[in-house]
Amino acid sequence: MELQGERLIPASVDTTWASLNDPEVLKACIAGCESLDRTGDDSLTAVVALKVGPVSARFKGNLKMTNVQPPSGYTINFDGQGGVAGFGKGSADVALTAEGTQTRLKYNARAQVGGKMAQVGSRLIDAAAGKITEDFFKAFEAHLQANAAPAGAVPALPVATAADGGIAKVWWLIGAMVLLAILYFVIR
């Protein structure tokens, strides 16, 4: 499966790069992300709870960045195990370029899924991956806008949380790819 797209991020390349490499920011922006921990300079582990159609599972996964070219891009390689629900593995290329005071983020994710996830059907998986990706970027952009706002200002968009149903590593996107990228970044 393949997922491609691009977004205009309301922040500089350096700010976008720093946020995409901050486990706390990513954890807050990935729906169902229970943990996201750095295990090395270029690797992370994650636990993400997901529901795609009738299949619900807790996926444990690993992310490793390769071809790192700060602050312009990298490749994220990921794999996730969800027990009987199945597995996901793949990679996502992420590229950042400046457009004035904003950043153009382009991604190209490739993934394979197996087990019950693979039996759900491609339309349902595609729809879930699209929603997770959109939710991730909305939360990521809201986070960047909130941090750019002057002290005491109210952010234009509230940062969604897993509890209120919003948000998916990038990265994952990227992720959401990449956490469906552990599964966004996977479930496509």
Buried (B, 14 or more C-beta within 10 A) or exposed (E): BEBEBEBEBBBBBEBBBBBBBBBEBBBBBBBBBBEBEEEEEBEBBBBBBBEBBEBEBBBBBBBBBEEBEEBEBBBBBBBBBBEEBBBBBBBBBBBBEBEEEBBBBBBBBBBEBEBBBBEBEEEBBBEBBBBBBBBBBBBBBBBBBBEBEEEEEEBEEEBBEBEEEBBBBBBBBBBBBBBBBBBBBBBB
